[in-house]
Each structure stands twice: as structure tokens, then as C-alpha cells.
Amino acid sequence: MLGTGGLYAPTIRHHDGVVYVVCTNIVITDKSLPDRSENFIVSTRDIWSDEWSDPVYFDFRGIDPSIFFDGDGRSYIQGSAAPGPMTEIHLFEIDLSTGNKLSEQKKIWGGTGGIYPEGPHLYKKDGWYYLLISEGGTHEDHMITAARSRDIWGPYESYENNPILTARGTDEYIQYTGHCDMFQDQKGAWWGVCLGVRKDKGNRFIMGRETFLTPGRWSEGSWPSLERVVSSPNGLARDIPSRVLAAKPMVDYLYIRDADLRLYKFASQGSAITLTSSSIDLEHPTESPTFVGKRQRRLDGSSTVTVVSSSQLRSGSTKAGLACYKDEHRYFKIFYDNTKVAIVFEMRNNAKKIHRISTHSFQLQHTVDLRIQYSERDYRLSFKDGQDASTEWHSVGSLDTLDMTDPDFVGPVVGIFAVADGNSAEIEFCDLAID
């Protein structure tokens, strides 16, 4: 868990024509100092407009804030107050426009005894305030528990049939389910949307935590329940026409830490990219290497790119290619190394003390195509001369996805990188495609 800074667990709420996103940014300034949590709200009246407010920050030492709008017009933040592992669920009234607290911050529940009570969401139904939280950590013992009160400030009564959702102790394919929010669809049906992992019998879950949907309901005693998460949930309509959500080009590109955007030039809506190399490589713990990519979105798929030869690529000590990155401790890459005049495959997992390198002689004349193919069980890396379409792919190596599987918050990012010792070089990449 050494590389887990950044944005945590956003909650989206809609009220009186305004969409709010409330979130925590974990700032790691120094490995010797505690992480700092910055909690903020952004809002818009039109999610398609690309016009959002500036962040409104509010004082809360913790994570996983959520917004609750009560019927009297008041707004509340509920969140998981630090420090862990026995965090507590706290509540306070807030002015959403300024971030000012309008009440004292108060503990309202500590959960049922599991570690890390977090991810709280409040709902009001039939005169009761219902509180759903996650407990047990985010992996094997992850679960959702519920409590309720007639008063928003408590005391909250724990549901006798807790947990209302968990995969622990089961042999389900989808494990580690938790961190759930409930909502009602346009036909009145209730659903839960939660996190979980697709975990095979070999304990592989290379995609990290993903989002899952599961049916929910309310019992006669007015308590919520959620069905165990499966690949094909009951009650999901099959006749809904597919809809492609529009977005500006390239918003799905990601960088590592605070990137120097002067090192990146995009053309053709991101299919052609020129990177200016730096001396920072992927294993650096604090700086931003020249790397840009997208999240791996399919268990079975591939990612490809063409590296274009140039005088700059052939000078100095330059490496440029395709990488699959989880954090500075775990990644693998296929790249052209001009000092070795070769295609190189390198894989690293410091936690498991794995470091592999293989070299394959190749004289780059014009272009070289690089490819990473993936399935649930393995990654396969290959290359070919980009000038001849009939040229076969040459394998440079493979690895079991178990070698890249750890208790992750999120999944891998696949992208391109350029690193050089000494003078920087501009490296051109074409036809980047990431599944």
C-alpha cells in the first residue's frame, strides 16, 4: 500500500438541479510524515457542459465523505474519521457553498467491530435515518453493515442481520465486495453499486477493485438487504438500448503524479503522441516519469503502439516503449533500447522480489510495433518490424498475472514512456490503442 495516494472514493449526489461530487485527495509529501487528507466538493448544473466549480474545501481529518440532504433543507457530511484501523463514522452539518461547518463534528457509529469502518452513506426512509458503511478492510473480510436512528445524530441501532452484503467465506468468483451505495431506479427498484474483484481459483485479480451492480430491497421490518454480487445480476433489463457516453477526446489519459505537460504533444485525438524523455524512470518513488496511458479495461485484450525511428531516438542512451504500470514497485515493459540495439522486456515486483530482463537484438530502421496481449491468467509481449505488414510478431516474454496481483485498490494502467540518460529526446509514437 505504498503507492496509494491521490483521489479516494468519490460520492456523487444530485439535489435541486445541482450535481455534487465530494471526494478526498490523499497527499503524500514525505515518506517520513503521515499522509494528509484534503476533502473537497465540486459541483455543476450540467454534467455535459464541462463547466465545474472550483473545489470547495472543508475541514475533515479522514476519508470517504458523503453528502446527505435532509428534508428541512440542511446538508450534512458523513465520513470515516482518522486514524485507523478503528476509524469512526462522524457527521456534521455543512454549508456546501463555502465548506464551513454549521455544527460540531460528532461520532454517530463505530460499526459492528470490523476494522476500518468507512464509506458511509445516509438515507432517509419512512421516518428513519439509515446508515450504510463498509467494515473489515477492503479485501478478504470486506462487508456492508447497516444501522438506523429516528434522529440524524443518533444513537444508531445496529441491524441484527448484519452484514447485509459480503462475499467472505464463499467461493463466489466476485470477492471482496463492499463500499456500497444504494439507489432507486426510475421504475422504483432498488440497487446497490459496490466494489469487488474478479478473483480466479489461483487468486488472480489483476484488474484490482472494479464496480459491480446488485439488486437490493427493503424487508418488511424496513431494513435494506442486498443480493450477493454475481456476474449477471437478477432483474437487470436486457432490452435497454446501448448508449455511448460522450466525452471530450483524451480525458481518459492518465499520468504518474504531477506531470510536466510540456513533455507531451498530442495529435489525431491522442493516437499520435510525441514524448520528451527525461531521466526519471518508472521505479522513481516521488517524481513523474514521462509516461501517459489509460486504465486496462478488459481482462482479455491487447495494447499496441508504433515507435518511430529518429536521430534523437538513436542518440544518447534512450529507452522508449510500452509499459503496464501498477506503481513504482510493480510494472513490466517492452521497449527499444538504442544502446543495446535491441528490444528489451523487463518485469519488476519488489514486494515479491521478482526482477526479470530479456534482450532481443533488433536494428530499428523506420518503425517498430510493440504489443501487450492479456488474459485473466497471463500477459504476453511481442514486437515486429512496423514497415512490413506481413512480418510476424516475435515473442519477447510472458508472465503470470499472479506476479502482478496484490491487494490493490485499483487496476493497472497501460501506456507509453520515454527515458534517457543525459540529454532529453523527442520520441514519436503512433497508433496507440489500449483495450
SVG drawing of the C-alpha trace seen along z (x, -y; Angstrom):
<svg xmlns="http://www.w3.org/2000/svg" viewBox="-43 -30 68 52">
<polyline fill="none" stroke="black" stroke-width="0.4" points="0.0,0.0 3.0,-2.3 1.6,-4.0 -1.9,-4.7 -2.1,-8.5 -4.4,-10.5 -8.2,-10.6 -10.2,-8.3 -13.8,-7.1 -15.8,-10.0 -19.6,-10.2 -21.9,-11.7 -25.2,-13.3 -27.9,-15.3 -30.1,-17.9 -32.2,-20.8 -30.7,-20.7 -27.1,-20.6 -24.7,-17.6 -22.2,-17.4 -19.0,-15.3 -17.4,-15.0 -14.0,-13.4 -10.7,-13.0 -7.3,-13.7 -4.6,-11.9 -1.4,-13.9 1.9,-12.2 4.6,-14.8 7.3,-12.8 7.5,-9.1 8.6,-10.0 5.4,-12.1 1.8,-11.0 -0.4,-11.3 -2.6,-14.4 -6.2,-14.2 -7.8,-17.1 -11.5,-16.9 -13.4,-18.9 -16.6,-19.4 -17.1,-20.3 -20.4,-20.9 -22.2,-21.7 -25.7,-22.3 -25.0,-20.3 -22.7,-17.3 -22.4,-17.5 -21.2,-21.1 -17.6,-20.6 -18.1,-23.5 -17.5,-22.7 -17.0,-24.9 -13.6,-25.3 -13.1,-22.9 -14.7,-23.9 -12.5,-22.5 -13.8,-21.6 -12.2,-20.7 -12.3,-17.0 -9.5,-14.7 -10.5,-11.4 -11.7,-9.9 -14.8,-8.8 -17.1,-11.8 -20.6,-11.6 -23.4,-14.3 -26.9,-13.8 -29.7,-16.3 -32.4,-16.4 -36.0,-17.4 -35.6,-20.6 -33.0,-22.0 -30.0,-21.2 -26.9,-19.4 -24.6,-17.0 -21.3,-15.4 -20.7,-11.9 -17.2,-10.4 -14.7,-8.0 -12.7,-9.9 -9.0,-9.0 -6.9,-7.4 -7.3,-3.7 -7.7,-0.9 -10.6,-1.5 -11.9,-4.6 -15.3,-6.1 -18.2,-7.4 -18.6,-11.2 -21.3,-13.6 -21.5,-17.4 -23.8,-20.0 -22.1,-21.9 -22.6,-24.9 -21.9,-23.4 -21.2,-26.7 -18.4,-27.7 -17.3,-24.4 -18.0,-26.0 -19.1,-23.6 -22.5,-24.6 -22.3,-22.2 -19.9,-20.3 -18.5,-17.2 -19.9,-14.1 -19.3,-10.4 -22.6,-8.6 -21.4,-5.0 -18.4,-2.8 -19.7,0.2 -20.1,3.8 -16.5,4.4 -14.8,4.8 -11.6,2.8 -11.8,-0.4 -15.4,-1.4 -15.6,-3.6 -17.6,-4.5 -20.7,-5.8 -23.9,-6.8 -27.0,-8.1 -30.6,-7.6 -34.0,-8.6 -37.0,-6.2 -40.3,-6.0 -39.1,-8.4 -35.8,-6.5 -32.2,-7.6 -30.3,-4.6 -26.6,-4.4 -24.7,-2.0 -20.9,-1.6 -18.1,0.8 -16.1,2.7 -13.4,5.4 -10.9,3.8 -11.1,3.7 -10.2,7.3 -11.0,10.7 -13.3,9.5 -14.9,6.6 -18.6,6.3 -21.5,3.8 -23.3,3.2 -26.4,1.1 -27.7,-0.9 -30.7,-3.2 -32.0,-6.0 -35.0,-8.3 -32.6,-11.2 -29.9,-12.0 -27.4,-12.5 -28.2,-9.1 -28.0,-6.9 -27.9,-4.4 -29.2,-0.8 -27.2,1.9 -29.2,4.3 -29.3,7.8 -28.8,9.5 -25.6,7.6 -23.8,7.8 -26.2,7.1 -23.6,7.8 -20.3,9.7 -18.5,12.4 -16.3,13.6 -16.5,17.4 -17.9,18.0 -16.4,19.5 -18.0,16.8 -16.0,15.5 -16.6,11.9 -14.9,11.4 -14.0,8.5 -17.4,6.9 -18.1,3.7 -18.1,-0.1 -21.7,-0.2 -24.1,-2.9 -27.8,-2.3 -30.2,-3.9 -33.6,-3.6 -34.2,-3.4 -36.9,-5.0 -39.2,-2.0 -38.8,-2.1 -36.5,0.9 -33.6,0.7 -30.0,1.4 -26.6,1.5 -23.4,0.4 -20.3,1.6 -16.7,2.5 -15.3,6.0 -12.7,8.1 -12.9,10.8 -10.8,13.5 -10.0,16.8 -9.1,20.0 -5.4,19.2 -6.0,16.0 -5.5,13.7 -7.4,10.4 -5.2,8.4 -7.9,5.7 -7.9,4.7 -11.2,3.4 -14.0,2.8 -17.6,1.5 -20.5,4.0 -24.2,3.8 -26.5,6.0 -30.3,5.9 -31.4,4.5 -34.7,4.4 -36.2,3.4 -37.6,6.0 -40.9,5.9 -39.1,4.6 -37.8,1.8 -34.2,2.8 -32.2,2.9 -30.7,6.0 -28.5,6.7 -28.1,9.8 -24.7,11.5 -22.8,10.0 -22.6,12.2 -21.6,11.7 -25.2,11.5 -27.4,9.9 -31.1,10.7 -33.6,8.1 -31.2,6.3 -33.2,5.3 -31.8,6.7 -33.8,4.5 -32.2,1.2 -30.7,-0.3 -26.9,-0.8 -25.7,-4.4 -22.2,-5.6 -21.5,-8.3 -19.9,-11.3 -16.7,-12.8 -14.0,-15.1 -11.2,-13.3 -8.3,-12.1 -9.9,-12.7 -9.2,-9.0 -5.4,-9.5 -3.5,-9.3 -0.1,-10.4 2.0,-9.4 1.9,-12.0 2.2,-15.7 3.2,-15.5 5.1,-18.3 2.7,-18.6 5.3,-20.4 6.8,-16.9 3.7,-15.7 2.4,-16.6 -0.8,-15.0 -2.2,-14.8 -5.1,-13.0 -7.1,-12.9 -4.3,-11.1 -3.4,-8.4 -0.2,-10.2 1.9,-11.3 5.4,-12.8 7.1,-12.4 10.1,-14.3 12.2,-11.9 13.6,-12.6 15.9,-10.8 13.1,-9.7 12.2,-6.0 9.1,-4.1 10.6,-3.0 11.1,-6.5 9.2,-6.9 8.3,-10.6 8.9,-12.2 6.9,-12.0 8.4,-9.9 7.5,-10.7 4.6,-8.3 1.0,-8.6 -1.6,-5.8 -5.1,-4.5 -6.5,-2.0 -6.7,1.6 -10.4,2.1 -10.6,5.7 -9.4,9.0 -9.0,10.3 -7.5,7.7 -4.4,6.1 -2.5,2.8 -0.3,1.8 1.8,-1.1 4.3,-2.0 7.6,-3.6 9.0,-5.8 12.8,-5.9 14.5,-9.2 18.0,-10.6 17.1,-11.6 16.0,-8.1 19.3,-6.7 21.4,-9.2 22.5,-9.2 21.1,-6.5 17.3,-6.3 14.6,-3.8 11.1,-4.1 8.2,-1.7 5.0,-0.3 4.5,0.4 1.9,1.9 2.1,0.0 0.6,0.5 3.0,-1.5 6.7,-2.2 7.2,1.2 5.3,3.3 5.4,2.9 6.6,4.5 7.5,3.0 8.7,3.7 10.9,1.1 13.6,0.2 17.0,-0.4 19.3,-2.2 22.5,-1.4 21.8,2.3 20.3,2.0 17.6,4.4 14.0,4.8 14.0,5.4 11.4,6.9 11.7,6.0 9.4,7.0 9.6,5.9 7.7,6.7 9.7,5.5 7.2,6.9 7.7,10.4 11.4,9.9 11.0,10.5 13.1,8.8 13.4,10.2 15.1,8.9 15.4,10.4 17.0,8.8 16.3,9.4 18.6,7.9 16.8,5.6 18.1,2.8 15.4,0.1 15.3,-1.3 12.0,-3.0 9.3,-1.8 8.7,1.0 5.4,2.2 5.1,3.2 2.2,5.3 1.0,6.5 -1.7,9.1 -3.6,10.1 -6.0,12.6 -7.0,13.3 -4.1,15.7 -1.2,14.1 0.4,11.2 2.3,11.8 4.7,9.3 5.9,9.2 7.2,6.9 7.6,6.7 9.1,4.5 6.4,1.9 7.4,1.3 6.3,4.8 2.7,5.7 3.5,9.4 6.2,9.6 5.3,12.0 5.2,11.0 8.3,12.0 7.7,13.0 9.9,11.4 8.3,12.9 5.3,13.6 4.3,13.5 1.6,14.9 -0.8,12.2 -0.3,13.6 3.1,11.9 1.3,8.6 -1.6,9.3 -1.5,7.8 -4.2,6.3 -4.7,3.4 -7.1,0.5 -7.2,0.2 -6.0,2.0 -3.2,1.5 -2.5,-1.4 -1.1,-0.6 0.8,-3.4 3.9,-4.7 7.1,-6.0 10.4,-7.5 13.5,-7.7 17.0,-8.9 20.3,-9.4 21.7,-12.9 20.1,-15.0 16.4,-14.6 15.0,-13.3 11.6,-13.7 10.2,-10.3 7.3,-9.8 4.6,-7.2 1.8,-6.3 -1.5,-4.4 -1.6,-3.9 -4.5,-1.5 -5.4,-0.3 -8.2,2.2"/>
</svg>
